[in-house]
Amino acid sequence: CTLLCLVVSSVQANIIVVTSSADAGSGSLRQAILNAAANGTAVIDSIHFNISQPIFNQRIINLVSPLPPLSSNLVIDGTTQNGTGFGNTDAKICLRKDDYAIDFTLFTVSDVSNVKLYGLYMYYGYHEGVFDNSRSQVLYAISLSDAFDIEIGAPGKGNVINGYTYGIYSLSDSCRNIRIQSNYIGQGQ
């Protein structure tokens, strides 16, 4: 019993802080997602942001490829970033894919439970406007499959999703308890 108590008390929630707007590497969101997955799912991991830029349009993470699949018991909270948000929204971190991709999924939420996404501006397209007629139709901001207890936005923690063919998508009939609230989806530029 004493050994079990010591093991249980040593498992603690982990706060991983994103300090870089780089696509990959130390301090990046991509690395934070990988670190959370490596930490296991026994406790809730939270990804917070502390990028040194105070103005929203200087906190853009330009993605080269899709982010790694999300693990269970994970909170990604862009509202933890200091500074201004996007317009009148709660989004404080911009995740942008601004070059052509045959297909692109920003967040893959598959075979997991208890995942929360807050305060993110998920944008696909050039900053001058979206792509022309060659635009792919296989673009997902958030793809859900066999996912349970998922929260996308909350009062005071909404997201912005723009430029994707599918903002929040699931073809799976086994998703349960999905809460979507306080988000702006496909509102144009």
N, C-alpha and C positions, 0 to 999 in steps of 0.2 A: 504494500500500500504506500509506504514512504517513497519507494522508487517511482511509482506511478505519479505521485504528487510532484516529485521533482521534475519528471519529464513534462507533465502538463504545465507546470509553472514556467518552464523554460521556453515554451512556445508562445511567442508574442507577435502581435500585429507589426507589420513592417511598413514604415513610411519611406518611399523611394522618391527622391526629389529630382525632377528634370531641371537642369541648369543650362542646357544648350539647345539652340534651335537647329542644330545639325540633324541630318537625316539619320545618322548612325554614330556610334562611338560613345565614349564615356560621357555621361550626363544627358544623353539623348532620350527621347520618349521610346524609341525602338529598344534601347538597352534596358530601360526601366521595365518594359513589358516582359523582356526576356528574364530579367532578374526576378520579377514577381512569379513567373512560371517556375523558375528554378527553386524558389522558396517553398514551393508546395502549396497545398490548399487547406492545411489544418487551421489557419487563421486568415483573417482578412488583411490583404495588402492594399495600401493606398498609394497612388501615384499623385504627388503634388508637383507644383511648378514654381520655380524661382529663377526665371530667365531675367537677366539684368536690364532688359529694355522696358521703359515705363509706358511706351505708346503701343497700342494694339498692333498697328501695321508694321512694327519692328519685331513682333513676336510671331513670325510666320515660320512654320516648319515645312519646308519644301520636300515632299516625299519622292524618292526615286522608285520605290517599290511598295507593295502593300505592307502594312504593319504585321508583325507575327500574330497568330491567333491568340485571343485572350484566354486566360486561365480562370478557373472558378475563384470566388471570394476575392474579387478585385474591384477597386474603385479608382477610376481615373477622373480627377476633379480639376478642371481648368480654372474654376473659380478661386482656387487657392493662390493663383498668380496675382501679384500686386500690379497696380496700374489700371489703365482704362480698358473698358470692354469694347466690343464691336457695336458701334451705334448705341442704341438703347437696349441692347441685349445683355445677357449674363456671360456671353462667350468672351473669354480672355486669351485663348490660345487658338491660333489658326493652323489647321492641318490642310495643306494645299498640294494637290497634284496638278501641275500646270504644263504637262507635256502629254502627247498622245499615248494611249495604251489600248491594246486590243480589248483587254478587260481589266478591271481594277476593282478590288474590294478593300476599302479602308480598314474596317474592323470586321473580323470574322469572330462570331460568337457562336461556337458550336460545341455541343456536348459539355456544357458548363452550367453552373448555377451561381446566383448571387453576384452579378456583374452590374456596375453602375457607371454611367458615362455622364459627366456634367461639364458645362461651361466651355464647350469646344465649338469652334467654327470649322465645319467640315466642307471643304470647297474643292470642286473639280472644274478646271478650266483656266484659261489665261486670265490674268488680272484685267485685261482690256475687254474681256467678254468670253463666252464659251466658244467651243470649237465650231468649225463650219460643217458642211455636209459629210465629212469623213468621220464624224464623231461616232465612237463606239456606242452600242446600246447595252453593253454588259458592264454597267458601272453601278456599284453598290457602296453607299456610305457605311451602312451597317447591315450585315447579313446574319440572320438568326437561323439556327438549326439545332433541334433537340436542346433548347435552352430553357432554363427555369429561373424564376425570380430575377428578372432583368429589369433595370430601371434606366430609362433614357430621358434625362432631364427631370427636374423637380422645381417647385416654386423657388425662385431666386437662384436657380442653377440650370437654366435652360441652355440648349444647344442651338446652333444654326446649321442647317444642312442645305447646300446649294450646289447646283451643277451636276448632280448625280442623276442617272436615269431612275434609280430606286433609292430613296432616302433610307428607309428602314424596310427590310424585305425578309420574308420567310416563306419558303415553299413547304416547310416541314409542318406536319399536323401534330407534332409532339412538343411544340413550344407551349409553356404554361406560365401564367402569372407575369406577363410582360406589361410594365407600366411605362407609358409614353406621355410626358406632360411638359408644358412650359417651353416648347421648342418652336422655332421658326423653320419651316421646311419648304424649300423651293420658292423662296420669296423674290427671286430675281437678284439684281445687284444692288 
